[in-house]
Amino acid sequence: MNNILFLIIVFLTNIIQCITGFAGTVLAMPFSVMLIGMSSAKAILNVLGVAASVGVLIPGYKNVNKKEFLKIVLLTLPGIIAGYFLSPKLIAVQKAAYILLGSIVIFFAVLNMIKLFTKREQKKQNPVLSVIVLLCSGLVHGLFVCGGPLLVTYASRQLKDTQDFRATLSAVWIVLNGIMFFSDLSNGYFVKETWILLSISVAVLAAAVLLGNLIAKKMSRKGFLILSYCLMIISGISLLIK
């Protein structure tokens, strides 16, 4: 029964992942941990995140903003590497770190939502602030595998076109989550039962990708941003109670 519920979560959250280009793993993680355990949930959802991103990128590869893609990857990688080595030392303050991160995510999401409804045009971020946000995003992703909300805070200002936003973020996740996949392999997260459940999940994911891509094509820019900011708020709340 737990596996069936997990597959339902995979389907629903990856529809969202394909619509927006992010949030699928963050939304699925709390429920998945309760159903199949931390190591299996982390390993499977990470692989599915890569697969979902490929599903978005294949039809939309022409929309990838190559300049922003390279900038994001190059500035997040040092943080991911640092986070990977620091994570064992921060277990004692992990709860406090989640609360701080969740609060920051909610603050930026609410601020962006207010600007959207008051029709104030969002300016591109200060270059120094952009570098800081991306470095922090990589660090958080390396520490807690949830750097997406901070990355979206940056990308929503830099990538104004909805399809550019989805495609570029998807390309980024393929790289970043691909790195995390090898980390999970080395940590022994992939046992026989994990591989079996992952195989079934991929079939469910394929249906979610098809439906998510269809919905994304019909969504307006404003509707897309509202959904993205709402998901950021939900992500922030999930971090507060993690």
C-alpha positions as CSV (number, residue, x, y, z in Angstrom):
1,M,0.0,0.0,0.0
2,N,2.9,2.4,0.8
3,N,4.4,1.8,-2.6
4,I,1.1,2.6,-4.3
5,L,0.7,5.8,-2.4
6,F,4.3,6.7,-3.3
7,L,3.6,6.2,-7.0
8,I,0.5,8.5,-6.7
9,I,2.8,11.1,-5.2
10,V,5.3,10.6,-7.9
11,F,2.6,11.2,-10.6
12,L,1.1,14.3,-9.0
13,T,4.4,16.1,-8.1
14,N,6.1,15.4,-11.4
15,I,3.2,17.0,-13.3
16,I,4.0,20.1,-11.3
17,Q,7.8,19.6,-12.0
18,C,7.1,19.5,-15.7
19,I,4.8,22.6,-15.6
20,T,7.3,24.8,-13.7
21,G,10.7,23.1,-14.1
22,F,11.1,22.7,-10.3
23,A,9.5,21.8,-7.0
24,G,8.7,18.2,-7.7
25,T,11.3,16.7,-5.4
26,V,10.8,19.2,-2.6
27,L,7.0,18.6,-2.6
28,A,7.3,14.8,-2.8
29,M,10.1,14.3,-0.3
30,P,8.3,14.7,3.1
31,F,5.5,12.3,2.1
32,S,7.9,9.9,0.4
33,V,10.2,9.7,3.5
34,M,7.2,8.6,5.6
35,L,6.2,6.0,3.0
36,I,9.5,4.4,1.9
37,G,12.2,5.8,4.1
38,M,14.8,8.5,3.7
39,S,17.5,6.7,1.7
40,S,15.1,5.2,-0.8
41,A,13.1,8.4,-1.2
42,K,16.2,10.5,-1.7
43,A,17.7,8.1,-4.3
44,I,14.5,7.5,-6.3
45,L,13.2,11.1,-6.3
46,N,16.6,12.3,-7.4
47,V,16.7,10.0,-10.4
48,L,13.1,10.8,-11.3
49,G,14.0,14.5,-11.1
50,V,16.7,14.0,-13.7
51,A,14.2,12.0,-15.9
52,A,11.5,14.6,-15.6
53,S,14.0,17.3,-16.5
54,V,15.0,15.4,-19.6
55,G,11.3,15.1,-20.5
56,V,11.0,18.9,-20.4
57,L,14.3,19.5,-22.1
58,I,13.8,17.3,-25.2
59,P,10.9,19.3,-26.7
60,G,12.2,22.6,-25.4
61,Y,16.0,22.4,-25.8
62,K,16.0,25.4,-28.1
63,N,14.6,27.5,-25.2
64,V,17.7,26.9,-23.0
65,N,19.4,30.2,-22.2
66,K,23.0,29.0,-22.6
67,K,24.5,32.0,-20.9
68,E,22.4,31.6,-17.8
69,F,22.7,27.8,-17.8
70,L,26.5,28.0,-17.7
71,K,26.4,30.8,-15.1
72,I,24.1,28.8,-12.8
73,V,26.0,25.5,-13.1
74,L,29.5,27.1,-12.6
75,L,28.4,29.1,-9.5
76,T,26.4,26.3,-7.9
77,L,28.9,23.5,-8.3
78,P,31.4,24.9,-5.7
79,G,28.6,25.2,-3.2
80,I,27.4,21.6,-3.9
81,I,30.9,20.3,-3.4
82,A,31.3,22.2,-0.2
83,G,27.9,21.2,1.1
84,Y,28.7,17.5,0.4
85,F,31.7,17.6,2.7
86,L,30.1,19.9,5.3
87,S,26.8,17.9,5.7
88,P,28.1,15.3,8.2
89,K,29.4,18.2,10.4
90,L,26.1,20.1,10.4
91,I,23.7,17.3,11.6
92,A,23.5,18.9,15.1
93,V,22.2,22.2,13.6
94,Q,20.2,20.8,10.7
95,K,16.8,21.7,12.1
96,A,17.8,25.4,12.6
97,A,19.3,25.5,9.1
98,Y,16.0,24.2,7.6
99,I,14.0,26.8,9.6
100,L,16.3,29.6,8.4
101,L,16.2,28.4,4.8
102,G,12.4,28.0,4.8
103,S,11.9,31.5,6.2
104,I,14.1,33.0,3.5
105,V,12.3,31.1,0.7
106,I,8.9,32.2,2.0
107,F,10.0,35.9,2.3
108,F,11.2,36.0,-1.3
109,A,8.1,34.2,-2.6
110,V,5.7,36.5,-0.8
111,L,7.7,39.6,-1.9
112,N,7.6,38.5,-5.5
113,M,3.9,37.7,-5.3
114,I,3.2,41.2,-4.0
115,K,5.2,42.7,-6.8
116,L,3.4,40.6,-9.3
117,F,-0.1,41.7,-8.2
118,T,0.9,45.4,-7.7
119,K,2.2,45.3,-11.3
120,R,5.7,46.5,-10.3
121,E,8.2,45.3,-12.9
122,Q,10.9,43.1,-11.5
123,K,14.4,44.3,-12.2
124,K,17.3,42.0,-12.8
125,Q,19.2,41.3,-9.7
126,N,22.4,43.1,-8.8
127,P,25.3,41.0,-10.2
128,V,26.9,40.6,-6.8
129,L,23.6,39.5,-5.2
130,S,23.1,37.1,-8.1
131,V,26.5,35.4,-7.4
132,I,25.7,35.2,-3.7
133,V,22.2,33.6,-4.3
134,L,23.7,31.0,-6.7
135,L,26.5,30.1,-4.4
136,C,24.1,29.7,-1.5
137,S,21.7,27.7,-3.7
138,G,24.5,25.2,-4.5
139,L,25.6,25.0,-0.8
140,V,22.0,24.3,0.3
141,H,21.6,21.7,-2.5
142,G,24.8,20.0,-1.4
143,L,23.8,20.0,2.3
144,F,20.1,19.2,2.1
145,V,19.2,18.4,-1.6
146,C,16.7,21.3,-1.6
147,G,18.5,24.3,-3.2
148,G,15.7,24.7,-5.8
149,P,13.7,27.5,-4.1
150,L,16.8,29.7,-3.9
151,L,17.6,29.0,-7.5
152,V,14.1,29.9,-8.6
153,T,14.4,33.2,-6.7
154,Y,17.3,34.0,-9.0
155,A,15.9,32.5,-12.2
156,S,12.4,34.1,-12.0
157,R,14.1,37.5,-12.3
158,Q,16.6,36.6,-15.0
159,L,14.5,34.4,-17.3
160,K,11.3,36.3,-18.2
161,D,10.0,33.8,-20.8
162,T,8.1,30.9,-19.3
163,Q,9.6,28.3,-21.7
164,D,13.1,29.7,-21.3
165,F,12.6,29.4,-17.5
166,R,11.4,25.7,-17.7
167,A,14.0,24.6,-20.2
168,T,17.0,26.3,-18.6
169,L,16.1,25.1,-15.1
170,S,15.6,21.6,-16.4
171,A,19.0,21.6,-18.0
172,V,20.5,22.7,-14.7
173,W,18.7,19.9,-12.7
174,I,20.1,17.3,-15.1
175,V,23.6,18.4,-14.2
176,L,23.1,19.0,-10.5
177,N,21.0,15.9,-9.8
178,G,23.2,13.8,-12.0
179,I,26.1,14.7,-9.6
180,M,23.8,13.8,-6.6
181,F,23.0,10.4,-8.3
182,F,26.7,9.3,-8.1
183,S,26.8,10.5,-4.5
184,D,23.8,8.3,-3.7
185,L,25.4,5.3,-5.5
186,S,28.6,5.7,-3.5
187,N,26.5,5.9,-0.3
188,G,24.8,2.5,-1.0
189,Y,21.3,3.9,-1.3
190,F,20.5,1.7,-4.4
191,V,19.6,-1.8,-3.2
192,K,17.5,-4.4,-5.0
193,E,14.1,-3.1,-3.7
194,T,15.0,0.5,-4.6
195,W,15.8,-0.5,-8.2
196,I,12.5,-2.3,-8.6
197,L,10.4,0.6,-7.2
198,L,12.4,3.0,-9.4
199,S,11.7,1.0,-12.5
200,I,7.9,1.2,-11.8
201,S,8.2,4.9,-10.9
202,V,9.7,5.7,-14.3
203,A,6.6,4.4,-16.1
204,V,4.4,6.6,-13.9
205,L,6.7,9.5,-14.5
206,A,6.3,9.2,-18.3
207,A,2.5,9.8,-18.0
208,A,3.2,12.8,-15.7
209,V,5.7,14.3,-18.1
210,L,3.2,14.1,-21.0
211,L,0.4,15.7,-19.0
212,G,2.6,18.3,-17.5
213,N,4.0,19.4,-20.8
214,L,0.5,19.8,-22.3
215,I,-0.6,21.9,-19.3
216,A,2.5,24.1,-19.5
217,K,1.9,25.0,-23.1
218,K,-1.6,26.5,-22.3
219,M,-0.5,28.4,-19.2
220,S,-0.1,32.2,-19.2
221,R,3.0,33.9,-17.9
222,K,1.1,35.4,-14.9
223,G,-0.5,32.0,-14.1
224,F,2.9,30.4,-14.4
225,L,4.5,32.9,-11.9
226,I,1.6,32.6,-9.5
227,L,1.9,28.8,-9.5
228,S,5.7,29.1,-9.1
229,Y,5.5,31.5,-6.1
230,C,2.8,29.4,-4.5
231,L,5.0,26.3,-4.8
232,M,7.9,28.3,-3.3
233,I,5.8,29.1,-0.3
234,I,4.8,25.5,0.1
235,S,8.4,24.5,-0.3
236,G,9.4,27.0,2.4
237,I,6.7,25.7,4.8
238,S,7.8,22.1,4.2
239,L,11.3,23.2,5.2
240,L,10.0,24.8,8.4
241,I,8.4,21.6,9.5
242,K,11.0,19.2,8.1
